[in-house]
Amino acid sequence: MRQEAVYDVVKDECRKQFILGGVKGVSASQVAEKLNMHRSNVAREFKKLLDMKLLYKREGRPVLYYVDSSVIEFDLKTHKDMGSLLNNIDGFIERKTEVLANKGFREDEIKNKLIYEVEGYIDKYFQIASSRNEMQNIVKELIGVEYVIGVDGGGTKTEAIAYNLQGEEIGRGYSGFGNIVVDREEGLKNIEIAILKCMKNLDETKCVHIYAGLAGAETGNNKGVIKSYLSERFPVSITVVSDADLAINALLKGEDGILTISGTGSISYGKYKGKMVRAGGWGNILGDEGSGYHIAIEALRKMVKDKDTGLEISNLSKALLNELNMDSIKDAVKFVYGSNKGEIAALVPVIVDEAMKGESSAIEILEQAGKDLAEITFKVYKLLEIEGEAKLAVKGSIITKISIVKDSFVKTMKSYIEKFTIIDDEVSSAEGAYYMAVKDLSIK
């Protein structure tokens, strides 16, 4: 019993050290203090565990075999294999850290959670001491799988995620905006960077297809521009679609229905019995009603209208000027004409804050956004001639995170459609690549 208790303490401490970076081993004094044992008794248990080859010494302190890269290097066939495996574990920790940070966990909480999150990976290391063949199978599993990549690019960020042919995520990468309408050169570069980050720990030759779902892809010849650019950089077949096309496959898991997106821009997109239609999504000049950009523009438009009619500056206008660190409406106008869609849409949280305080014009703008989104959704519904209950998926921070917008959307839809189900699962649009691959590549 003592032996198992001592081993468990060494195991837990080494895992913590591994996650925090740098395994130094565990002293007999540390274990003695935790287990309320005499140091000499702990030392005797150390010797037994060392004799059993469950531990070895590093600079005089016991360490678990499976957290030491030199042992892994010795037991694997090549240094390249070792590097690939370690990189996969590093990537796993990096992704988990990012997910937990986005959920609001503090640094110390993240480290504690990771100790358990990473156990599945670290446990595989332990097999090295007893089975070299098993370790080689693990390496093959991590770096030799075939996969597809989905790229979701919008007006503010680009996300690339790799999925194996069972639909499990195995790699992820982020970069800046992927809408080349905003800036062609920078947008293309951001798409490339996201894919490269996604492939960082994967075998490039095992990628069977890339599905790039990008805002602005259907504008002009942008599809051809994007496909040509990516084809020169990645030796794999590539399909470029709109961000809505990728997202509808993700949220509806390849089934029929309608997807309405409202983020920086907006669009409604539907498919039913082989028919595919869309409404909205014509960009900030011709459309994008109900989007973050449109909401911000409406608030700024009200600001200048109030000035033209001699009305006192509203609390909403004051909050916007304060956010922009500007003193005059003229400065705000210069900001509008000198900024891109993403920078303007970034003002939406200010409008939401004012609405939560009861500012009537802010509430009215957000409610109208919900009505606008319902309007384009209903247009798609009519064009598709859906029979029975309709599946309505929603995506984007404006329609899923702002309750005033979502409530207005649902209320308006109820006045249009008798039976419908709202789907607002938090899944990445990039997951649509897997469902598209199931259909296009006949993946079972």
C-alpha positions as CSV (number, residue, x, y, z in Angstrom):
1,M,0.0,0.0,0.0
2,R,2.9,2.4,0.9
3,Q,4.5,1.6,-2.5
4,E,1.3,2.5,-4.4
5,A,0.8,5.7,-2.4
6,V,4.4,6.8,-3.0
7,Y,4.1,6.1,-6.7
8,D,0.8,8.0,-7.0
9,V,2.4,11.1,-5.4
10,V,5.4,10.9,-7.8
11,K,3.0,10.4,-10.7
12,D,0.8,13.4,-9.8
13,E,3.8,15.7,-9.2
14,C,5.5,14.7,-12.4
15,R,2.3,15.3,-14.4
16,K,2.0,18.8,-12.9
17,Q,5.6,19.5,-13.7
18,F,5.1,18.2,-17.3
19,I,2.1,20.5,-17.9
20,L,3.7,23.5,-16.3
21,G,6.9,22.9,-18.4
22,G,10.0,21.2,-17.1
23,V,10.1,17.9,-15.2
24,K,12.6,18.0,-12.3
25,G,11.5,15.0,-10.3
26,V,10.2,14.6,-6.8
27,S,12.2,14.5,-3.6
28,A,11.7,12.1,-0.7
29,S,10.9,15.0,1.6
30,Q,8.0,16.2,-0.7
31,V,6.5,12.7,-0.6
32,A,7.1,12.2,3.1
33,E,5.3,15.5,3.9
34,K,2.3,14.6,1.7
35,L,1.9,11.1,3.1
36,N,2.9,11.8,6.7
37,M,5.7,9.3,6.4
38,H,9.4,9.3,7.5
39,R,11.8,10.3,4.8
40,S,13.8,7.1,5.2
41,N,10.7,5.0,4.6
42,V,9.9,7.0,1.4
43,A,13.5,6.5,0.2
44,R,13.1,2.7,0.6
45,E,9.9,2.8,-1.4
46,F,11.7,4.8,-4.1
47,K,14.4,2.1,-4.3
48,K,11.7,-0.6,-4.8
49,L,10.0,1.4,-7.6
50,L,13.4,2.1,-9.3
51,D,14.2,-1.7,-9.2
52,M,10.8,-2.3,-10.8
53,K,11.7,0.1,-13.6
54,L,8.6,2.2,-12.8
55,L,10.8,5.2,-12.0
56,Y,14.3,6.3,-12.9
57,K,16.5,9.1,-11.4
58,R,17.1,12.5,-12.9
59,E,19.7,14.6,-11.0
60,G,19.1,12.3,-8.0
61,R,15.3,12.6,-8.0
62,P,12.8,10.0,-9.1
63,V,10.9,10.7,-12.3
64,L,8.3,8.7,-14.3
65,Y,9.6,7.2,-17.5
66,Y,6.8,8.5,-19.6
67,V,7.4,12.2,-19.0
68,D,11.0,12.2,-20.2
69,S,11.6,13.0,-23.8
70,S,15.0,11.3,-23.9
71,V,13.4,7.9,-23.0
72,I,10.8,8.5,-25.7
73,E,13.5,9.2,-28.2
74,F,15.3,6.1,-27.2
75,D,12.3,3.9,-27.6
76,L,10.9,5.3,-30.8
77,K,12.4,4.5,-34.2
78,T,13.4,8.0,-35.3
79,H,13.8,11.5,-33.8
80,K,11.2,12.7,-36.3
81,D,8.6,10.4,-34.8
82,M,9.4,11.6,-31.3
83,G,9.0,15.2,-32.4
84,S,5.7,14.5,-34.0
85,L,4.2,12.9,-30.9
86,L,5.5,15.6,-28.6
87,N,4.1,18.3,-30.8
88,N,0.7,16.6,-30.8
89,I,0.7,16.7,-27.0
90,D,1.8,20.3,-27.0
91,G,-0.9,21.1,-29.4
92,F,-3.5,19.4,-27.3
93,I,-2.5,21.4,-24.2
94,E,-2.5,24.6,-26.3
95,R,-6.0,24.0,-27.6
96,K,-7.4,23.0,-24.2
97,T,-5.8,26.1,-22.6
98,E,-7.4,28.4,-25.2
99,V,-10.8,26.8,-24.8
100,L,-10.7,27.1,-21.0
101,A,-9.4,30.7,-21.2
102,N,-12.3,31.6,-23.5
103,K,-14.7,30.1,-21.0
104,G,-13.3,32.5,-18.3
105,F,-11.2,30.2,-16.2
106,R,-8.2,31.7,-14.4
107,E,-4.6,30.7,-15.1
108,D,-4.4,28.6,-11.9
109,E,-7.7,26.9,-12.6
110,I,-6.7,26.1,-16.2
111,K,-3.5,24.4,-15.0
112,N,-5.4,22.3,-12.5
113,K,-8.0,21.3,-15.1
114,L,-5.2,20.4,-17.6
115,I,-3.7,17.9,-15.2
116,Y,-6.7,15.8,-15.8
117,E,-7.5,16.8,-19.4
118,V,-4.1,15.7,-20.6
119,E,-4.0,12.3,-18.7
120,G,-5.2,10.4,-21.7
121,Y,-2.2,11.6,-23.7
122,I,0.3,11.2,-20.9
123,D,-0.9,7.7,-20.1
124,K,0.1,6.6,-23.5
125,Y,3.7,7.6,-22.7
126,F,3.7,5.1,-19.9
127,Q,3.3,2.3,-22.4
128,I,6.7,3.0,-23.8
129,A,8.5,1.2,-20.9
130,S,6.7,-2.1,-21.8
131,S,5.8,-2.0,-25.4
132,R,7.7,-0.3,-28.2
133,N,5.3,-1.6,-30.8
134,E,2.3,-0.1,-29.0
135,M,4.1,3.2,-28.9
136,Q,4.7,3.1,-32.7
137,N,0.9,2.4,-33.2
138,I,0.1,5.5,-31.1
139,V,2.5,7.6,-33.3
140,K,0.8,6.2,-36.4
141,E,-2.6,7.1,-34.9
142,L,-1.6,10.6,-34.1
143,I,0.3,11.6,-37.2
144,G,-0.7,9.1,-39.9
145,V,-4.5,9.6,-40.1
146,E,-6.3,10.9,-43.2
147,Y,-8.2,14.1,-42.6
148,V,-10.2,16.9,-44.1
149,I,-9.8,20.6,-43.2
150,G,-12.7,23.1,-42.8
151,V,-11.8,26.8,-43.0
152,D,-14.3,29.3,-41.7
153,G,-13.4,32.9,-42.5
154,G,-15.3,36.0,-41.7
155,G,-14.9,39.7,-41.2
156,T,-12.9,39.4,-38.0
157,K,-11.2,36.0,-37.8
158,T,-10.4,32.8,-39.7
159,E,-10.6,29.3,-38.1
160,A,-9.2,26.2,-39.7
161,I,-10.0,22.8,-38.1
162,A,-8.9,19.3,-39.2
163,Y,-11.2,16.3,-38.8
164,N,-10.3,12.7,-39.2
165,L,-12.6,10.5,-41.3
166,Q,-14.6,9.6,-38.2
167,G,-15.4,13.3,-37.6
168,E,-13.1,13.8,-34.7
169,E,-11.1,17.1,-34.4
170,I,-7.4,16.5,-34.6
171,G,-6.0,20.0,-35.3
172,R,-6.9,23.7,-35.2
173,G,-5.5,27.0,-36.2
174,Y,-6.6,30.7,-36.0
175,S,-5.7,33.9,-37.7
176,G,-7.2,37.3,-38.7
177,F,-10.2,38.1,-41.0
178,G,-10.7,35.8,-44.0
179,N,-13.1,38.0,-46.0
180,I,-10.9,39.1,-49.0
181,V,-13.5,41.9,-49.8
182,V,-12.1,43.7,-46.7
183,D,-8.5,43.4,-47.9
184,R,-7.6,40.9,-50.6
185,E,-3.9,40.4,-49.8
186,E,-4.2,40.3,-46.0
187,G,-7.3,38.2,-46.2
188,L,-5.6,35.5,-48.4
189,K,-2.6,35.5,-46.1
190,N,-4.8,35.0,-43.0
191,I,-6.5,32.0,-44.7
192,E,-3.2,30.5,-45.4
193,I,-1.9,31.1,-41.9
194,A,-4.9,29.5,-40.3
195,I,-4.5,26.3,-42.4
196,L,-0.7,26.2,-41.7
197,K,-1.4,26.4,-38.0
198,C,-4.0,23.7,-38.3
199,M,-1.6,21.4,-40.1
200,K,1.3,22.2,-37.7
201,N,1.2,18.8,-36.0
202,L,-0.2,16.8,-38.9
203,D,1.2,15.0,-42.0
204,E,0.4,17.3,-44.9
205,T,0.2,14.4,-47.3
206,K,-2.7,12.9,-45.3
207,C,-5.0,15.8,-46.0
208,V,-7.6,14.5,-48.5
209,H,-9.5,17.8,-49.0
210,I,-9.8,21.4,-47.9
211,Y,-13.3,23.0,-47.7
212,A,-12.9,26.8,-47.4
213,G,-16.1,28.5,-46.4
214,L,-15.4,32.2,-46.6
215,A,-17.4,35.4,-46.3
216,G,-17.2,37.4,-49.5
217,A,-16.3,34.2,-51.5
218,E,-19.3,34.7,-53.8
219,T,-18.5,38.3,-54.6
220,G,-17.1,38.7,-58.2
221,N,-14.5,36.1,-59.0
222,N,-13.3,35.7,-55.4
223,K,-13.9,31.9,-55.4
224,G,-11.4,31.5,-58.2
225,V,-8.9,33.9,-56.6
226,I,-9.0,32.1,-53.3
227,K,-8.8,28.6,-54.9
228,S,-5.9,29.6,-57.1
229,Y,-4.0,31.1,-54.1
230,L,-4.5,28.1,-51.9
231,S,-3.8,25.5,-54.7
232,E,-0.3,27.0,-55.1
233,R,0.4,26.5,-51.5
234,F,-1.2,23.3,-50.5
235,P,-0.9,20.0,-52.6
236,V,-4.5,18.9,-52.0
237,S,-7.9,19.3,-53.7
238,I,-9.8,22.4,-52.6
239,T,-13.4,23.5,-52.6
240,V,-14.3,27.2,-51.9
241,V,-17.8,27.9,-50.8
242,S,-19.5,30.7,-48.9
243,D,-19.2,30.8,-45.1
244,A,-22.9,30.1,-45.0
245,D,-22.6,26.9,-47.1
246,L,-20.0,25.6,-44.6
247,A,-22.0,26.7,-41.6
248,I,-25.4,25.2,-42.7
249,N,-23.7,21.8,-43.1
250,A,-22.2,22.1,-39.6
251,L,-25.3,23.1,-37.6
252,L,-27.7,20.9,-39.5
253,K,-25.2,18.0,-39.7
254,G,-25.7,17.8,-43.5
255,E,-29.5,17.7,-43.2
256,D,-32.1,20.1,-44.9
257,G,-33.1,23.4,-43.3
258,I,-32.3,27.1,-43.1
259,L,-29.3,28.8,-41.5
260,T,-29.3,32.5,-40.7
261,I,-26.0,34.0,-39.8
262,S,-25.4,37.4,-38.1
263,G,-21.9,38.4,-37.1
264,T,-20.0,41.2,-38.8
265,G,-22.2,40.6,-41.8
266,S,-25.5,38.7,-42.3
267,I,-27.0,36.1,-44.6
268,S,-29.8,33.4,-44.7
269,Y,-29.1,30.3,-46.6
270,G,-31.2,27.2,-47.0
271,K,-31.4,23.8,-48.7
272,Y,-34.3,21.5,-49.2
273,K,-34.8,18.4,-51.4
274,G,-31.7,19.2,-53.4
275,K,-32.7,22.9,-53.9
276,M,-30.4,25.6,-52.5
277,V,-31.3,29.3,-52.1
278,R,-30.1,32.3,-50.2
279,A,-31.2,35.8,-49.2
280,G,-29.1,38.7,-47.9
281,G,-25.4,38.5,-47.6
282,W,-24.9,41.2,-50.3
283,G,-22.2,43.0,-48.3
284,N,-22.3,46.2,-46.3
285,I,-23.2,48.5,-49.2
286,L,-26.1,46.5,-50.7
287,G,-27.3,44.6,-47.6
288,D,-26.1,43.0,-44.4
289,E,-29.3,44.1,-42.5
290,G,-29.3,42.7,-39.0
291,S,-25.5,42.3,-38.9
292,G,-23.1,43.8,-36.4
293,Y,-21.9,46.3,-39.0
294,H,-25.5,47.3,-39.8
295,I,-26.4,47.7,-36.1
296,A,-23.3,50.0,-35.5
297,I,-24.0,52.0,-38.7
298,E,-27.6,52.6,-37.6
299,A,-26.5,53.9,-34.2
300,L,-24.0,56.2,-35.9
301,R,-26.6,57.2,-38.5
302,K,-28.9,58.2,-35.7
303,M,-26.1,60.2,-34.1
304,V,-25.8,62.4,-37.2
305,K,-29.5,62.7,-37.8
306,D,-30.0,63.9,-34.2
307,K,-27.4,66.6,-34.8
308,D,-29.0,67.6,-38.1
309,T,-32.4,68.0,-36.4
310,G,-31.0,69.9,-33.5
311,L,-31.8,67.2,-30.9
312,E,-29.7,66.9,-27.7
313,I,-27.0,64.3,-28.0
314,S,-28.4,60.9,-26.7
315,N,-26.8,58.7,-24.1
316,L,-26.1,56.2,-26.9
317,S,-24.2,58.7,-28.9
318,K,-22.3,59.8,-25.9
319,A,-21.3,56.2,-25.2
320,L,-20.2,55.7,-28.8
321,L,-18.0,58.8,-28.8
322,N,-16.6,57.7,-25.4
323,E,-15.7,54.3,-26.8
324,L,-14.1,55.9,-29.8
325,N,-12.2,58.4,-27.6
326,M,-13.6,61.2,-29.7
327,D,-15.1,64.6,-28.7
328,S,-17.2,65.4,-31.8
329,I,-19.6,63.9,-34.2
330,K,-17.3,65.0,-37.1
331,D,-14.6,62.8,-35.7
332,A,-17.0,59.9,-35.6
333,V,-17.9,60.4,-39.2
334,K,-14.2,60.3,-40.1
335,F,-13.9,57.1,-38.2
336,V,-16.8,55.5,-40.3
337,Y,-15.2,56.4,-43.6
338,G,-11.7,55.4,-42.6
339,S,-12.5,52.0,-41.0
340,N,-13.3,48.5,-42.2
341,K,-16.4,46.5,-41.4
342,G,-14.9,44.7,-38.5
343,E,-13.7,47.9,-36.8
344,I,-17.2,49.4,-37.1
345,A,-19.0,46.3,-36.0
346,A,-16.8,46.3,-32.9
347,L,-19.0,49.1,-31.5
348,V,-22.0,46.7,-31.0
349,P,-21.2,45.9,-27.4
350,V,-21.6,49.6,-26.6
351,I,-25.0,49.6,-28.1
352,V,-26.0,46.4,-26.2
353,D,-24.8,48.0,-22.9
354,E,-26.9,51.0,-23.5
355,A,-29.9,48.9,-24.4
356,M,-29.5,46.9,-21.1
357,K,-29.6,50.3,-19.3
358,G,-33.0,51.0,-21.0
359,E,-31.8,53.4,-23.7
360,S,-34.8,53.4,-26.1
361,S,-33.0,54.1,-29.4
362,A,-30.5,51.3,-28.7
363,I,-33.3,48.8,-27.9
364,E,-35.1,49.9,-31.1
365,I,-32.0,49.3,-33.2
366,L,-31.4,45.8,-31.8
367,E,-35.1,44.8,-32.1
368,Q,-35.1,46.0,-35.8
369,A,-32.0,43.8,-36.4
370,G,-34.0,40.8,-35.2
371,K,-36.9,41.7,-37.5
372,D,-34.5,42.2,-40.4
373,L,-32.9,38.7,-39.9
374,A,-36.4,37.2,-39.7
375,E,-37.3,38.8,-42.9
376,I,-34.4,37.3,-44.9
377,T,-35.0,33.9,-43.2
378,F,-38.7,34.0,-44.3
379,K,-37.7,34.8,-47.9
380,V,-35.5,31.6,-47.9
381,Y,-38.4,29.6,-46.4
382,K,-40.8,30.7,-49.1
383,L,-38.3,30.1,-51.9
384,L,-37.6,26.6,-50.6
385,E,-41.4,25.8,-50.2
386,I,-40.6,23.7,-47.1
387,E,-43.4,21.3,-46.0
388,G,-44.0,20.6,-42.4
389,E,-41.8,21.7,-39.5
390,A,-38.8,23.8,-40.6
391,K,-35.3,23.5,-39.0
392,L,-34.0,27.1,-38.5
393,A,-30.3,27.2,-37.4
394,V,-28.8,30.5,-36.2
395,K,-25.2,31.4,-35.9
396,G,-23.1,34.4,-35.1
397,S,-22.7,36.5,-32.0
398,I,-25.4,39.0,-32.9
399,I,-28.3,36.6,-33.2
400,T,-27.1,34.0,-30.6
401,K,-25.6,36.2,-27.9
402,I,-27.8,39.3,-27.9
403,S,-31.1,38.4,-26.3
404,I,-33.0,41.4,-27.6
405,V,-32.0,40.5,-31.2
406,K,-32.8,36.8,-30.8
407,D,-36.1,37.4,-29.0
408,S,-37.2,39.8,-31.8
409,F,-36.1,37.3,-34.4
410,V,-38.1,34.4,-32.8
411,K,-41.2,36.6,-32.2
412,T,-41.2,37.8,-35.9
413,M,-40.7,34.3,-37.2
414,K,-43.7,33.1,-35.2
415,S,-45.8,35.6,-37.1
416,Y,-44.5,34.1,-40.4
417,I,-44.2,30.4,-39.9
418,E,-46.5,28.0,-37.9
419,K,-44.0,25.3,-37.0
420,F,-40.3,25.6,-36.7
421,T,-37.4,24.5,-34.5
422,I,-34.5,26.8,-33.6
423,I,-31.1,25.2,-33.6
424,D,-28.4,27.3,-32.0
425,D,-25.7,24.7,-31.0
426,E,-22.3,26.1,-30.4
427,V,-20.4,24.3,-33.1
428,S,-17.7,25.6,-35.4
429,S,-18.8,26.2,-39.0
430,A,-15.6,24.4,-40.0
431,E,-17.3,21.2,-38.9
432,G,-19.4,21.5,-42.0
433,A,-16.3,20.3,-43.9
434,Y,-16.7,16.8,-42.4
435,Y,-20.4,16.5,-43.4
436,M,-19.6,17.8,-46.9
437,A,-16.8,15.3,-47.2
438,V,-19.2,12.5,-46.1
439,K,-21.3,13.3,-49.1
440,D,-18.7,14.4,-51.7
441,L,-16.0,11.8,-50.8
442,S,-18.4,8.9,-49.9
443,I,-16.9,8.6,-46.4
444,K,-18.8,6.0,-44.4
